[in-house]
Amino acid sequence: MNGLFQEFQYIDLFPVTIYTVLYNLLVSFLCGFTISMVYRQIYKGPSYSVTYVNALIVLAMITSIVILVIGNNLARAFGLVGAMSIIRFRTAVRDVQDIVFIFFSLSAGMASGVGHYTVAIAGTMFISLVLVLLSVFNYGQTRKREFLLQMSYYTSDDNELAIEKILKKHCSKMKLVNIKNLGSDNLLEAFYHIALKDEKRNSQILSELTTSKVIINANLYFDEDDVNPPTY
């Protein structure tokens, strides 16, 4: 039984030719390039990386080569697993969507590597279409987003009343989440979570705050990744 198993390891069920390698690399490149283009179009976070976009293309091609090398040989498979285990990836992936695109690129490369070109191309096109549609229609986004309002002002009863009046005028919901003294007894920096009554008029609240002679500086953060205020 052991001898039969060892002989099976050396049976070349999928003979690799130069044309096979080139076809696999070409299909994996096209799939990886499509995936990277989709990522560029739908990414909305604050930490866009050019190297990550390029890596999506190369990752699909490398995965295709790895699958070709393994073939049906279990010894090669375990050997590559051992070799890969010495690599330490210390770069933290901030966005869940980035992880999804890594698996997307790996899957396209694996399909190309085993010669399932139809699966690789059709799967890449269909999943890319789904991702674009989800982005266009903002699927999963809450109807009312909470924003982070940061402002610096000199504290006094009159100023507090003026700020509260402006916030109540434009906000359906507001909550003070953090406040910091800026080195002076009456100079403060405050952070509010707010929900605007009309998100299309978000610039108006900033205009009223900064022209009220009460606020020294005011900023409104729109990205969901910036909703959490800094801690001190």
ChimeraX commands (.cxc) that place a marker at each C-alpha (Angstrom):
marker #1 position 0.00,0.00,0.00 radius 0.5
marker #1 position 2.83,2.38,0.89 radius 0.5
marker #1 position 4.59,1.58,-2.38 radius 0.5
marker #1 position 1.42,2.23,-4.34 radius 0.5
marker #1 position 0.98,5.57,-2.55 radius 0.5
marker #1 position 4.57,6.60,-3.33 radius 0.5
marker #1 position 4.13,5.68,-7.00 radius 0.5
marker #1 position 0.97,7.79,-7.12 radius 0.5
marker #1 position 2.95,10.81,-6.00 radius 0.5
marker #1 position 5.00,10.71,-9.17 radius 0.5
marker #1 position 2.13,10.17,-11.61 radius 0.5
marker #1 position 1.90,13.29,-13.77 radius 0.5
marker #1 position -1.85,13.63,-14.19 radius 0.5
marker #1 position -1.57,17.25,-15.33 radius 0.5
marker #1 position 1.48,17.62,-17.57 radius 0.5
marker #1 position 2.72,21.20,-17.48 radius 0.5
marker #1 position 3.89,22.80,-20.70 radius 0.5
marker #1 position 5.13,26.29,-21.41 radius 0.5
marker #1 position 1.77,27.08,-23.02 radius 0.5
marker #1 position -0.06,25.95,-19.89 radius 0.5
marker #1 position 2.10,28.24,-17.75 radius 0.5
marker #1 position 1.55,31.19,-20.07 radius 0.5
marker #1 position -2.22,30.65,-20.27 radius 0.5
marker #1 position -2.49,30.37,-16.50 radius 0.5
marker #1 position -0.42,33.51,-15.95 radius 0.5
marker #1 position -2.39,35.44,-18.56 radius 0.5
marker #1 position -5.78,34.47,-17.14 radius 0.5
marker #1 position -4.67,35.12,-13.55 radius 0.5
marker #1 position -3.25,38.50,-14.61 radius 0.5
marker #1 position -6.52,39.50,-16.28 radius 0.5
marker #1 position -8.52,38.39,-13.24 radius 0.5
marker #1 position -6.18,40.15,-10.82 radius 0.5
marker #1 position -6.22,43.32,-12.91 radius 0.5
marker #1 position -10.03,43.31,-12.97 radius 0.5
marker #1 position -10.13,42.80,-9.20 radius 0.5
marker #1 position -7.73,45.69,-8.64 radius 0.5
marker #1 position -9.78,47.98,-10.89 radius 0.5
marker #1 position -12.94,47.15,-8.95 radius 0.5
marker #1 position -11.14,47.82,-5.67 radius 0.5
marker #1 position -9.98,51.22,-6.92 radius 0.5
marker #1 position -13.50,52.18,-7.96 radius 0.5
marker #1 position -15.41,51.15,-4.82 radius 0.5
marker #1 position -12.87,51.87,-2.06 radius 0.5
marker #1 position -14.08,54.65,0.25 radius 0.5
marker #1 position -11.80,54.35,3.27 radius 0.5
marker #1 position -9.06,56.74,4.45 radius 0.5
marker #1 position -6.02,54.48,3.88 radius 0.5
marker #1 position -5.86,53.77,0.16 radius 0.5
marker #1 position -2.61,52.00,-0.77 radius 0.5
marker #1 position -1.12,51.79,-4.26 radius 0.5
marker #1 position 1.08,48.86,-3.24 radius 0.5
marker #1 position -1.99,46.94,-2.04 radius 0.5
marker #1 position -3.72,47.45,-5.41 radius 0.5
marker #1 position -0.63,46.20,-7.25 radius 0.5
marker #1 position -0.33,43.29,-4.83 radius 0.5
marker #1 position -3.82,42.06,-5.75 radius 0.5
marker #1 position -2.66,41.54,-9.34 radius 0.5
marker #1 position 0.61,39.84,-8.43 radius 0.5
marker #1 position -1.09,37.71,-5.74 radius 0.5
marker #1 position -3.40,36.10,-8.30 radius 0.5
marker #1 position -0.44,35.28,-10.56 radius 0.5
marker #1 position 1.69,33.89,-7.71 radius 0.5
marker #1 position -1.20,31.71,-6.51 radius 0.5
marker #1 position -1.56,30.34,-10.04 radius 0.5
marker #1 position 2.13,29.39,-10.10 radius 0.5
marker #1 position 1.91,27.78,-6.65 radius 0.5
marker #1 position -1.03,25.60,-7.76 radius 0.5
marker #1 position 0.92,24.57,-10.86 radius 0.5
marker #1 position 3.93,23.61,-8.77 radius 0.5
marker #1 position 1.86,21.53,-6.35 radius 0.5
marker #1 position -0.11,19.66,-9.01 radius 0.5
marker #1 position -1.27,16.37,-7.51 radius 0.5
marker #1 position 1.86,15.90,-5.36 radius 0.5
marker #1 position 1.13,15.80,-1.64 radius 0.5
marker #1 position 4.80,16.03,-0.76 radius 0.5
marker #1 position 5.10,19.32,-2.63 radius 0.5
marker #1 position 1.95,20.60,-0.97 radius 0.5
marker #1 position 3.26,19.92,2.53 radius 0.5
marker #1 position 6.65,21.29,1.55 radius 0.5
marker #1 position 5.15,24.56,0.35 radius 0.5
marker #1 position 3.03,24.82,3.50 radius 0.5
marker #1 position 6.17,24.46,5.58 radius 0.5
marker #1 position 8.03,27.00,3.48 radius 0.5
marker #1 position 5.17,29.51,3.68 radius 0.5
marker #1 position 4.90,29.08,7.44 radius 0.5
marker #1 position 8.24,30.81,7.98 radius 0.5
marker #1 position 6.86,34.02,6.45 radius 0.5
marker #1 position 5.51,36.46,9.01 radius 0.5
marker #1 position 2.94,38.96,7.78 radius 0.5
marker #1 position 3.03,41.81,10.29 radius 0.5
marker #1 position 1.03,44.37,8.31 radius 0.5
marker #1 position -2.36,44.86,9.93 radius 0.5
marker #1 position -5.33,44.86,7.58 radius 0.5
marker #1 position -7.57,47.71,8.76 radius 0.5
marker #1 position -10.60,47.15,6.58 radius 0.5
marker #1 position -12.59,43.91,6.33 radius 0.5
marker #1 position -13.10,44.68,2.66 radius 0.5
marker #1 position -9.33,44.44,2.10 radius 0.5
marker #1 position -9.40,40.87,3.43 radius 0.5
marker #1 position -12.29,40.04,1.10 radius 0.5
marker #1 position -10.29,41.25,-1.90 radius 0.5
marker #1 position -7.27,39.20,-0.83 radius 0.5
marker #1 position -9.40,36.03,-0.81 radius 0.5
marker #1 position -10.97,37.15,-4.08 radius 0.5
marker #1 position -7.55,37.40,-5.73 radius 0.5
marker #1 position -6.41,34.08,-4.21 radius 0.5
marker #1 position -9.53,32.31,-5.51 radius 0.5
marker #1 position -9.07,33.65,-9.03 radius 0.5
marker #1 position -5.42,32.56,-8.98 radius 0.5
marker #1 position -6.31,29.07,-7.75 radius 0.5
marker #1 position -8.95,28.63,-10.47 radius 0.5
marker #1 position -6.43,29.75,-13.08 radius 0.5
marker #1 position -3.75,27.47,-11.65 radius 0.5
marker #1 position -5.83,24.32,-12.04 radius 0.5
marker #1 position -6.85,25.28,-15.56 radius 0.5
marker #1 position -10.47,26.23,-14.85 radius 0.5
marker #1 position -10.29,29.38,-16.94 radius 0.5
marker #1 position -14.04,29.66,-17.35 radius 0.5
marker #1 position -14.54,29.49,-13.60 radius 0.5
marker #1 position -11.81,32.09,-13.03 radius 0.5
marker #1 position -13.09,34.58,-15.60 radius 0.5
marker #1 position -16.81,34.10,-15.02 radius 0.5
marker #1 position -16.40,34.14,-11.24 radius 0.5
marker #1 position -14.28,37.29,-11.35 radius 0.5
marker #1 position -16.74,39.13,-13.60 radius 0.5
marker #1 position -19.83,38.12,-11.64 radius 0.5
marker #1 position -18.38,38.88,-8.19 radius 0.5
marker #1 position -16.97,42.18,-9.49 radius 0.5
marker #1 position -20.43,43.12,-10.75 radius 0.5
marker #1 position -21.94,42.31,-7.35 radius 0.5
marker #1 position -19.33,44.43,-5.56 radius 0.5
marker #1 position -19.92,47.39,-7.88 radius 0.5
marker #1 position -23.69,47.18,-7.45 radius 0.5
marker #1 position -23.38,47.00,-3.66 radius 0.5
marker #1 position -21.21,50.12,-3.76 radius 0.5
marker #1 position -23.44,52.05,-6.18 radius 0.5
marker #1 position -26.60,51.43,-4.16 radius 0.5
marker #1 position -24.79,51.88,-0.78 radius 0.5
marker #1 position -26.20,48.58,0.42 radius 0.5
marker #1 position -25.82,48.07,4.15 radius 0.5
marker #1 position -25.45,51.76,4.93 radius 0.5
marker #1 position -27.69,53.14,7.66 radius 0.5
marker #1 position -30.29,55.69,6.65 radius 0.5
marker #1 position -28.99,58.25,9.12 radius 0.5
marker #1 position -25.25,58.32,9.60 radius 0.5
marker #1 position -23.62,59.73,12.70 radius 0.5
marker #1 position -20.85,62.23,12.12 radius 0.5
marker #1 position -18.08,63.50,14.32 radius 0.5
marker #1 position -18.10,67.23,14.98 radius 0.5
marker #1 position -14.91,68.67,16.43 radius 0.5
marker #1 position -14.76,72.28,17.58 radius 0.5
marker #1 position -12.63,74.58,19.72 radius 0.5
marker #1 position -14.16,77.46,21.65 radius 0.5
marker #1 position -13.87,79.60,24.78 radius 0.5
marker #1 position -16.27,78.34,27.38 radius 0.5
marker #1 position -18.87,80.60,28.92 radius 0.5
marker #1 position -22.60,80.45,29.58 radius 0.5
marker #1 position -23.39,82.59,26.54 radius 0.5
marker #1 position -21.13,80.54,24.26 radius 0.5
marker #1 position -22.61,77.27,25.48 radius 0.5
marker #1 position -26.12,78.53,24.77 radius 0.5
marker #1 position -25.12,79.75,21.29 radius 0.5
marker #1 position -23.55,76.40,20.41 radius 0.5
marker #1 position -26.53,74.47,21.73 radius 0.5
marker #1 position -28.89,76.64,19.68 radius 0.5
marker #1 position -26.98,75.98,16.43 radius 0.5
marker #1 position -26.73,72.23,17.10 radius 0.5
marker #1 position -30.44,71.88,17.88 radius 0.5
marker #1 position -31.24,73.77,14.67 radius 0.5
marker #1 position -29.33,71.36,12.42 radius 0.5
marker #1 position -29.11,68.08,14.38 radius 0.5
marker #1 position -31.75,65.47,15.05 radius 0.5
marker #1 position -29.40,63.84,17.53 radius 0.5
marker #1 position -26.30,65.06,19.35 radius 0.5
marker #1 position -24.10,63.63,22.06 radius 0.5
marker #1 position -20.98,65.03,23.68 radius 0.5
marker #1 position -18.42,62.20,23.65 radius 0.5
marker #1 position -15.17,63.89,24.59 radius 0.5
marker #1 position -13.87,67.24,25.81 radius 0.5
marker #1 position -10.32,68.46,26.32 radius 0.5
marker #1 position -8.68,71.54,27.84 radius 0.5
marker #1 position -6.29,73.14,25.35 radius 0.5
marker #1 position -3.91,74.67,27.88 radius 0.5
marker #1 position -6.08,77.58,28.91 radius 0.5
marker #1 position -8.63,77.58,31.69 radius 0.5
marker #1 position -11.49,78.49,29.37 radius 0.5
marker #1 position -10.28,77.16,25.97 radius 0.5
marker #1 position -11.84,73.78,25.21 radius 0.5
marker #1 position -11.91,71.25,22.39 radius 0.5
marker #1 position -15.13,69.24,22.21 radius 0.5
marker #1 position -16.21,66.23,20.16 radius 0.5
marker #1 position -19.86,65.52,19.40 radius 0.5
marker #1 position -21.54,62.60,17.69 radius 0.5
marker #1 position -24.32,64.17,15.67 radius 0.5
marker #1 position -27.02,63.09,13.22 radius 0.5
marker #1 position -27.97,65.83,10.80 radius 0.5
marker #1 position -31.57,66.60,9.93 radius 0.5
marker #1 position -30.50,67.17,6.32 radius 0.5
marker #1 position -27.16,65.62,5.33 radius 0.5
marker #1 position -27.10,67.62,2.08 radius 0.5
marker #1 position -26.73,70.83,4.11 radius 0.5
marker #1 position -23.77,69.65,6.17 radius 0.5
marker #1 position -21.69,72.69,5.19 radius 0.5
marker #1 position -24.25,75.07,6.65 radius 0.5
marker #1 position -23.72,73.94,10.23 radius 0.5
marker #1 position -19.98,74.51,9.89 radius 0.5
marker #1 position -20.59,77.93,8.35 radius 0.5
marker #1 position -22.84,79.02,11.19 radius 0.5
marker #1 position -20.48,77.71,13.84 radius 0.5
marker #1 position -17.37,79.38,12.43 radius 0.5
marker #1 position -19.08,82.73,11.74 radius 0.5
marker #1 position -20.78,82.95,15.13 radius 0.5
marker #1 position -17.69,84.49,16.84 radius 0.5
marker #1 position -18.04,81.70,19.39 radius 0.5
marker #1 position -16.16,78.86,17.67 radius 0.5
marker #1 position -12.46,79.24,16.91 radius 0.5
marker #1 position -12.28,76.12,14.77 radius 0.5
marker #1 position -14.80,73.48,13.65 radius 0.5
marker #1 position -14.51,70.31,11.56 radius 0.5
marker #1 position -17.04,67.71,10.47 radius 0.5
marker #1 position -15.78,64.22,9.65 radius 0.5
marker #1 position -17.80,62.31,7.07 radius 0.5
marker #1 position -15.89,59.01,6.87 radius 0.5
marker #1 position -17.31,56.23,8.99 radius 0.5
marker #1 position -13.75,55.30,9.99 radius 0.5
marker #1 position -13.34,58.71,11.64 radius 0.5
marker #1 position -16.50,58.58,13.74 radius 0.5
marker #1 position -14.65,57.47,16.87 radius 0.5
marker #1 position -13.08,60.51,18.57 radius 0.5
marker #1 position -9.48,60.48,19.78 radius 0.5
marker #1 position -8.99,59.60,23.43 radius 0.5
marker #1 position -6.76,61.49,25.85 radius 0.5
marker link #1:1,2 radius 0.2
marker link #1:2,3 radius 0.2
marker link #1:3,4 radius 0.2
marker link #1:4,5 radius 0.2
marker link #1:5,6 radius 0.2
marker link #1:6,7 radius 0.2
marker link #1:7,8 radius 0.2
marker link #1:8,9 radius 0.2
marker link #1:9,10 radius 0.2
marker link #1:10,11 radius 0.2
marker link #1:11,12 radius 0.2
marker link #1:12,13 radius 0.2
marker link #1:13,14 radius 0.2
marker link #1:14,15 radius 0.2
marker link #1:15,16 radius 0.2
marker link #1:16,17 radius 0.2
marker link #1:17,18 radius 0.2
marker link #1:18,19 radius 0.2
marker link #1:19,20 radius 0.2
marker link #1:20,21 radius 0.2
marker link #1:21,22 radius 0.2
marker link #1:22,23 radius 0.2
marker link #1:23,24 radius 0.2
marker link #1:24,25 radius 0.2
marker link #1:25,26 radius 0.2
marker link #1:26,27 radius 0.2
marker link #1:27,28 radius 0.2
marker link #1:28,29 radius 0.2
marker link #1:29,30 radius 0.2
marker link #1:30,31 radius 0.2
marker link #1:31,32 radius 0.2
marker link #1:32,33 radius 0.2
marker link #1:33,34 radius 0.2
marker link #1:34,35 radius 0.2
marker link #1:35,36 radius 0.2
marker link #1:36,37 radius 0.2
marker link #1:37,38 radius 0.2
marker link #1:38,39 radius 0.2
marker link #1:39,40 radius 0.2
marker link #1:40,41 radius 0.2
marker link #1:41,42 radius 0.2
marker link #1:42,43 radius 0.2
marker link #1:43,44 radius 0.2
marker link #1:44,45 radius 0.2
marker link #1:45,46 radius 0.2
marker link #1:46,47 radius 0.2
marker link #1:47,48 radius 0.2
marker link #1:48,49 radius 0.2
marker link #1:49,50 radius 0.2
marker link #1:50,51 radius 0.2
marker link #1:51,52 radius 0.2
marker link #1:52,53 radius 0.2
marker link #1:53,54 radius 0.2
marker link #1:54,55 radius 0.2
marker link #1:55,56 radius 0.2
marker link #1:56,57 radius 0.2
marker link #1:57,58 radius 0.2
marker link #1:58,59 radius 0.2
marker link #1:59,60 radius 0.2
marker link #1:60,61 radius 0.2
marker link #1:61,62 radius 0.2
marker link #1:62,63 radius 0.2
marker link #1:63,64 radius 0.2
marker link #1:64,65 radius 0.2
marker link #1:65,66 radius 0.2
marker link #1:66,67 radius 0.2
marker link #1:67,68 radius 0.2
marker link #1:68,69 radius 0.2
marker link #1:69,70 radius 0.2
marker link #1:70,71 radius 0.2
marker link #1:71,72 radius 0.2
marker link #1:72,73 radius 0.2
marker link #1:73,74 radius 0.2
marker link #1:74,75 radius 0.2
marker link #1:75,76 radius 0.2
marker link #1:76,77 radius 0.2
marker link #1:77,78 radius 0.2
marker link #1:78,79 radius 0.2
marker link #1:79,80 radius 0.2
marker link #1:80,81 radius 0.2
marker link #1:81,82 radius 0.2
marker link #1:82,83 radius 0.2
marker link #1:83,84 radius 0.2
marker link #1:84,85 radius 0.2
marker link #1:85,86 radius 0.2
marker link #1:86,87 radius 0.2
marker link #1:87,88 radius 0.2
marker link #1:88,89 radius 0.2
marker link #1:89,90 radius 0.2
marker link #1:90,91 radius 0.2
marker link #1:91,92 radius 0.2
marker link #1:92,93 radius 0.2
marker link #1:93,94 radius 0.2
marker link #1:94,95 radius 0.2
marker link #1:95,96 radius 0.2
marker link #1:96,97 radius 0.2
marker link #1:97,98 radius 0.2
marker link #1:98,99 radius 0.2
marker link #1:99,100 radius 0.2
marker link #1:100,101 radius 0.2
marker link #1:101,102 radius 0.2
marker link #1:102,103 radius 0.2
marker link #1:103,104 radius 0.2
marker link #1:104,105 radius 0.2
marker link #1:105,106 radius 0.2
marker link #1:106,107 radius 0.2
marker link #1:107,108 radius 0.2
marker link #1:108,109 radius 0.2
marker link #1:109,110 radius 0.2
marker link #1:110,111 radius 0.2
marker link #1:111,112 radius 0.2
marker link #1:112,113 radius 0.2
marker link #1:113,114 radius 0.2
marker link #1:114,115 radius 0.2
marker link #1:115,116 radius 0.2
marker link #1:116,117 radius 0.2
marker link #1:117,118 radius 0.2
marker link #1:118,119 radius 0.2
marker link #1:119,120 radius 0.2
marker link #1:120,121 radius 0.2
marker link #1:121,122 radius 0.2
marker link #1:122,123 radius 0.2
marker link #1:123,124 radius 0.2
marker link #1:124,125 radius 0.2
marker link #1:125,126 radius 0.2
marker link #1:126,127 radius 0.2
marker link #1:127,128 radius 0.2
marker link #1:128,129 radius 0.2
marker link #1:129,130 radius 0.2
marker link #1:130,131 radius 0.2
marker link #1:131,132 radius 0.2
marker link #1:132,133 radius 0.2
marker link #1:133,134 radius 0.2
marker link #1:134,135 radius 0.2
marker link #1:135,136 radius 0.2
marker link #1:136,137 radius 0.2
marker link #1:137,138 radius 0.2
marker link #1:138,139 radius 0.2
marker link #1:139,140 radius 0.2
marker link #1:140,141 radius 0.2
marker link #1:141,142 radius 0.2
marker link #1:142,143 radius 0.2
marker link #1:143,144 radius 0.2
marker link #1:144,145 radius 0.2
marker link #1:145,146 radius 0.2
marker link #1:146,147 radius 0.2
marker link #1:147,148 radius 0.2
marker link #1:148,149 radius 0.2
marker link #1:149,150 radius 0.2
marker link #1:150,151 radius 0.2
marker link #1:151,152 radius 0.2
marker link #1:152,153 radius 0.2
marker link #1:153,154 radius 0.2
marker link #1:154,155 radius 0.2
marker link #1:155,156 radius 0.2
marker link #1:156,157 radius 0.2
marker link #1:157,158 radius 0.2
marker link #1:158,159 radius 0.2
marker link #1:159,160 radius 0.2
marker link #1:160,161 radius 0.2
marker link #1:161,162 radius 0.2
marker link #1:162,163 radius 0.2
marker link #1:163,164 radius 0.2
marker link #1:164,165 radius 0.2
marker link #1:165,166 radius 0.2
marker link #1:166,167 radius 0.2
marker link #1:167,168 radius 0.2
marker link #1:168,169 radius 0.2
marker link #1:169,170 radius 0.2
marker link #1:170,171 radius 0.2
marker link #1:171,172 radius 0.2
marker link #1:172,173 radius 0.2
marker link #1:173,174 radius 0.2
marker link #1:174,175 radius 0.2
marker link #1:175,176 radius 0.2
marker link #1:176,177 radius 0.2
marker link #1:177,178 radius 0.2
marker link #1:178,179 radius 0.2
marker link #1:179,180 radius 0.2
marker link #1:180,181 radius 0.2
marker link #1:181,182 radius 0.2
marker link #1:182,183 radius 0.2
marker link #1:183,184 radius 0.2
marker link #1:184,185 radius 0.2
marker link #1:185,186 radius 0.2
marker link #1:186,187 radius 0.2
marker link #1:187,188 radius 0.2
marker link #1:188,189 radius 0.2
marker link #1:189,190 radius 0.2
marker link #1:190,191 radius 0.2
marker link #1:191,192 radius 0.2
marker link #1:192,193 radius 0.2
marker link #1:193,194 radius 0.2
marker link #1:194,195 radius 0.2
marker link #1:195,196 radius 0.2
marker link #1:196,197 radius 0.2
marker link #1:197,198 radius 0.2
marker link #1:198,199 radius 0.2
marker link #1:199,200 radius 0.2
marker link #1:200,201 radius 0.2
marker link #1:201,202 radius 0.2
marker link #1:202,203 radius 0.2
marker link #1:203,204 radius 0.2
marker link #1:204,205 radius 0.2
marker link #1:205,206 radius 0.2
marker link #1:206,207 radius 0.2
marker link #1:207,208 radius 0.2
marker link #1:208,209 radius 0.2
marker link #1:209,210 radius 0.2
marker link #1:210,211 radius 0.2
marker link #1:211,212 radius 0.2
marker link #1:212,213 radius 0.2
marker link #1:213,214 radius 0.2
marker link #1:214,215 radius 0.2
marker link #1:215,216 radius 0.2
marker link #1:216,217 radius 0.2
marker link #1:217,218 radius 0.2
marker link #1:218,219 radius 0.2
marker link #1:219,220 radius 0.2
marker link #1:220,221 radius 0.2
marker link #1:221,222 radius 0.2
marker link #1:222,223 radius 0.2
marker link #1:223,224 radius 0.2
marker link #1:224,225 radius 0.2
marker link #1:225,226 radius 0.2
marker link #1:226,227 radius 0.2
marker link #1:227,228 radius 0.2
marker link #1:228,229 radius 0.2
marker link #1:229,230 radius 0.2
marker link #1:230,231 radius 0.2
marker link #1:231,232 radius 0.2
view
